[in-house]
Amino acid sequence: ISDSVKEQFNLKGKSAIITGGAGFLGIQFSETIAEMNGKPIIIDIDDEVLDRAAKKLTQKNYSNFSTSVLDISNEKECINVYGKIWEENNGIDILINCAALTKSGLENSNPNFFADFENTDQALWDQGLKVNLTATQISCKILGSKMANKGQGSIINIASDVGIISPNHNIYLPDEYGYKGVNFNSPAFYAVSKAGVIHLTKYLATYWAKNNVRVNSISPAGVYRDHDKAFVKKLSEQIPMERMALPNEFKGAIAYLASNAS
């Protein structure tokens, strides 16, 4: 590893697969890899969002990137697509598992997404675990195994604060001080699946350590996305810095974990 910190952070010559790379946070991570001179390979299930992501990167004068449509919950499809990408790029150095099932990510509005736990839609529960946890495991299994055989690599799993701490259900409910509440919450499947991602990360971090493959996760808390102002105030009261995170504030952590600096 270079003595130069600047060189330690440089991703020149490195390729990164980013699942959900065209999404709300995924595009931030794609930009990070590109800015640090690496090649982001943006994976998503939707052609349209991939096209929008490509336009954003092009507008920022990034040209060394590619996009690929893939259902990351389909293991056979992943084996085929990941295999081709691996060969085309002479290996993959970084895997960022960012894809997740969220309300904004559903093609058709699902009124059961924010249902009370007692009224859990079991099909939605299964889909959430499949996309958030099992698909992460599949990508790790396929690409992480190849990294281990090669003797190097970095895997970054995007977890969540509610994978570590209990969701505070009171921030969604009206109170006696005039807060009217909001019509959403933190679904149980999301917290459960993200807790699973964290423990999968711990398992693989020790499992592949001897193969020089680093496996880490980050657990973002609330990220501002044009939320209701009253809700932002209510949530911010629970946060020491008294504000929500901004989408681009995770770029430094991604650059660090993806690079030799970590």
Sequence and secondary structure as in RCSB ss.txt:
>XXXX:A:sequence
ISDSVKEQFNLKGKSAIITGGAGFLGIQFSETIAEMNGKPIIIDIDDEVLDRAAKKLTQKNYSNFSTSVLDISNE
KECINVYGKIWEENNGIDILINCAALTKSGLENSNPNFFADFENTDQALWDQGLKVNLTATQISCKILGSKMANK
GQGSIINIASDVGIISPNHNIYLPDEYGYKGVNFNSPAFYAVSKAGVIHLTKYLATYWAKNNVRVNSISPAGVYR
DHDKAFVKKLSEQIPMERMALPNEFKGAIAYLASNAS
>XXXX:A:secstr
  S HHHHH  TT EEEEETTTSTTHHHHHHHHHHTT EEEEEES HHHHHHHHHHHHHTT  S EEEE  TT H
HHHHHHHHHHHHHTTS  EEEE     GGG SS  TTTT  GGG  HHHHHHHHIIIIIHHHHHIIIIIHHHHHH
T EEEEEE  GGGTS   GGGGS  TTS    S    HHHHHHHHHHHHHHHHHHHHSGGGTEEEEEE    B S
S  HHHHHHHHTTSTTSS B GGGGHHHHHHHHSTT 
